[in-house]
Amino acid sequence: MNIFNKPINEIIKSRHSVRTYENNELPKDVLNKVKTYIDEINNSKGIFGNKIRINLIEKNDKNKEIKLGTYGVIKGANYYLTAAYDKSDNKGLYDIGYLLEKVVLYCTDLGLGTVWLGGTFNKSKFAEAINLKDNESLSIVCPFGIEADKKTFVAKMFGVNTNKRKDFTSLFFKDNFDTALSYEEAGEYGEVLENIRLAPSSLNKQPWRIVKEDNNLHIYSDGKIDMNKVDIGIALCHLELTAREKGLNGKFEVLKNKVSDKFEYVISWIDENN
């Protein structure tokens, strides 16, 4: 069932990193919609079979003793999403990206601004706010709310490279990594790959590399740090949501013969339309 009101292309293109918010309460009906969808996501599993724990924190009287710090990067935010996972499985980071991005896009569809924070927040304070368990790791905090008209200087500085993206042909390939793939050559998967290209990533590194073989997509990582697993998860979310909306049926599957000496193999999207 499609939970979005707008086409996924429109939602992905309108999503951008927001660091300055209106210091106001959100309407209760909007907040309740976000909470209901979070419950749905928390009861589901990611691509690699992991459940994650998303919490919605309201910066109100109830937790005023907990100073939720973002080191001056975020201004005016009263609402935060946190994402914790079982640290015994490192693939949980992929599933954090995949599952939390669904909530981020849901917020975008509701007209709310968001931003992914992987490091610029006080982990101990947020861990205290959600009662982080011993087996859990808190890797992501995502402020959300109504975007303010006026950006702070810090927000402007951080936003300089926000919309910069690598060229299509430097991320996507045909049959092997020696042959670049153009949007036109991607055919019905052109929009799918373009929406992956537009996905947010840590420091805008865009660590995903994808080889299209017939209508199957083999996803690799050029990532050097753990946070890049979250980035790949976000890209996988964009891939699946766009493909489903376009009627391109498929499934994620880890194949055994896709090891590369250039990039780390992650998973494949196997087209089921044939």
N, C-alpha and C positions, 0 to 999 in steps of 0.2 A: 504493500500500500504506500502511495506517495504521500509523505507528510508535509511537503512543501506547497506553498500557494503559487510560487513563481517557477518558471523553468530553471533548471539547475544551472544552465549556462549564464543566465542573468544573475543568479545568486552568487556564483563563483566570481564573476567579473566585478560585481559590486562590493564584494568583501575586501576590506583593506584594514591595515593595522591602525587602531585608534588608541591614542595615548592620553587624550584629554577629553574628559566627560563632563556632562552637566551634573552638578552636585544635587541631584533631585531623586526622589523615590520613583521607581517604576510603577505603572498602573498594576493593580493586583491581578487583573486578568492576564496580562502579559507575563508576569512573574509566575503565575500558576501554570501557564502553558509551558514555560521553560522547565519548571520543576517536574511536570508530568512527563515531558520528553526525557529528562535525565533519568527518571525512574525506569523508563522503557530501555534506555541504553544500558543502565546498570544491571538489568536483567537479561542482557544479551551477551554474546561472546564476540571477540574480535576474530580476524582472519586466522590467527594462529591458536585460537581456542582459549584465549585468556579473558577472564572477566576483569574489569577495572572498577575503581570506585571514584565516581565523580561526585563532588560535594558542591553545593551552592552556598556560599557564605555571604550573608548580608552584614554590611558594616553598620550595625545599629547598637542600641543600648545594651543588648544581650551580650555582645562580645567586645564592648568598648575597652575592657581591660587588655585585650589582645591587640597590640599595635601591629597592624598588617602593613609592613613596610615594603615599598617597591623602589627604594633608593632614589626617589625623586623622578623616576621615569614616567610614572603614571600620576595624573592629576584628576581629582574629582570623582574617582570611581567609588561606588558604594556597593558594588556587587562583584563577586569573584567566583569563577569555577576553578576547582582544584582537581587534579587527576592523580590518583595513587594506584600502584600496581604491586603485585607480589614479586619482590625482587629476586626470588629464586629462579625465575624464568626471564632471561634477558630479552626474549622475543615479546615480552609484555610491552616494551617500548613501541614496537610496531603497532600493537593493538591500541595503545593510548592515542597515537596519532590518528589511527583509523576511526576509533569510536568518538573521541572528543571532537574531531573535525565535524562529525555529523551534528553535534550540539552547536558548534560555532556557526555552521551554515544555517541551522535552524534559527539561531539568534539573528543572523543576517537577514533571513527571510521575514522576521518580525520587525525589521527596521532598526535593530540594535547594532552598536559598534562593539568590536572585540579586538583583542590582541593576544598573541601567544607569548608567554614569558617563560624562558627556560633557565634563566639565571639571575635576572635582576629583581629578585624578591627575597624577603627574609624567610628562609625555609623553616627555621625553628618556630617562628610565630604562626605560620600557616599550618605547620604540622600540629601545633598545639590546638589550633582552632578546629581541626578535623579529627583530633584524637588519633593521630597516625599510629598504626600498629607496628610491632617489632618486625614483622615479616614484610612490611610495606615500604616502598620508596615513593617519595613525592617529587615528581620531576617537572610538573607543569602547573603554572597558575595562569588563568585567563580572565582578566578583568572584562566586564561587559556593562553596557548601559547606553544612554543616549549620547551621541557624539556632540561635543561642544563646538560652537561656531568658531571660537578663537583658540588656536593651538598655542601651547607654551613653547618657549625657546627650545627646551629639551626635546619636546615632541617633534618640532621642526627638524632638529638635528638628526634624530633617529629616523625620521621619515624621508630623508634625502634619497636613500637607495631602495625604499620600500617597493616601488613599482618596477624596478629594473629586473629584467628576466633575460636568461640566456636565449640565444636563437634556437628555433625549433630543430634545426639540423644538427645542432651540437649536443642535443639530448636524446634524439631518437634515430634509430638505425634500421636498415633493411637487411634481414637475414644474418648479418654479422656486423661487428664494430668497424669494419673497413668501408662500409657503404652508408652514407648519410641518407636519412629519410625526409622527404619534404612533406608538407601538409597535404598537397595534392595527391602524392603517391600513397599516403596513408588511407585514402578513400573514406569509407564510412567511419573509420576510426580517427579521422583527422580531428574532429571536435573533441573526442575523448582525450587524445594526446595533448591538444591545446589546453584543455582544462587541467591536465596534470602540470603543464608548463607554468600555469598561473598560480599553482599552489604555493602557500607560504612555506618558508623553510628557515632554519636557523642561519642568521647572517646572510640570508638569500643565497646560500650556496647551491641550492637545487641539486642534491646529491644523486637523484635518480637518473639512470640511463636505461633505455628500453629498446630492445630489439624486436621488431615486428617480423614474424615468420608466418607467411600466409595471413590468417586473421588471429593468430595467437600472439600475445605480448609477453615477452620475457623481461622481468624487472630486475635490474642490477643496482648496486649502490657504489658510489664513489666516496661515500662518507668516511670520515676519519675519527669521529667522536660518537658517543652513545646517542646524543641528541639527534644525530642524523637518522637514527632508526625511527624516531618520532616523525621526522620529515617524510621518510618513505611511507610510513603509515598514512599520513595525510594525503600523499599522492595516490595511494591505493584506494582511499575513500573517494577521491575525485574520479578515479578511473571507474569504479563500480557504479557510483551514482549516475554518471553521465552515460555509461553503456546501458544501464537498465532503462533510463529515460528514453534512449534512442531505440529501445527494443533489441539491443545486441545482447543476446543471452550468452552467459558464460559462467565460469567458476574459477576460483583461485586454486592452484595446485602446485606443490613443490615437486619439480622434476629432478631426475637423477643425473641427467647428462648435459647440464647447462653450465658447468663450471667454466669460468673465464680467467685468463691470466691478467686481464686488464681491470676488471671490476668484480665485486663480490655478488654472486648470484643470491637473490632473495626468494622469488616466487614467480609463477607465471599465471597469466589470465588465459584460460583455454576457451576459445570460442565454441559455442554449442549451436550455432545457427546452421551448420552444414548438415 
